[in-house]
Each structure stands twice: as structure tokens, then as C-alpha cells.
């Protein structure tokens, strides 16, 4: 199963950006979204696929943390 994870956009360099996902800074392609620094993004396979609000991002992060804890 493939999922998208939420992260906060912290830098933009052309059509690429850097996203903070749980303290990990990862490169991301921004070609299909219009995002600004500070936006929360759903990231799948190194590509930002949607801009979401902070509440949605936090809810998804909590859900994934619950699943991870359950699987441990």
C-alpha cells in the first residue's frame, strides 16, 4: 500500500522544495502544486501531491503515529 505523508514546506528552489516531515528534511518536487513556504503538503514518492491545512496535516500525522505504535 502506498500512502502520502504530511510535511511542512520550509524552502523553495525553483520547482523543488524542502519539506520537514517529523524532523526529517527531505527534497520534494513541487511541479503539480502551488505552494508557499509554511504550507503543509502531502508528499508521495518525493512529489508534493496536495496542499492541506495544518489541522489535516496534524490529524494524519497522529493517525500514522497510532498505526506505527500498533505495528510495533
HUTARA-V340021 format. One line per field, one symbol per residue. phi: phi as a letter, one per 30 degrees, with the letter a starting at -180 (. if undefined). Layout:
phi=???
//
This chain:
phi=.cbccdacdcabbicbbbbcchiccbdbdcdcbcbbejdcbccbhibdcacbdedddddddddddddddddd
//
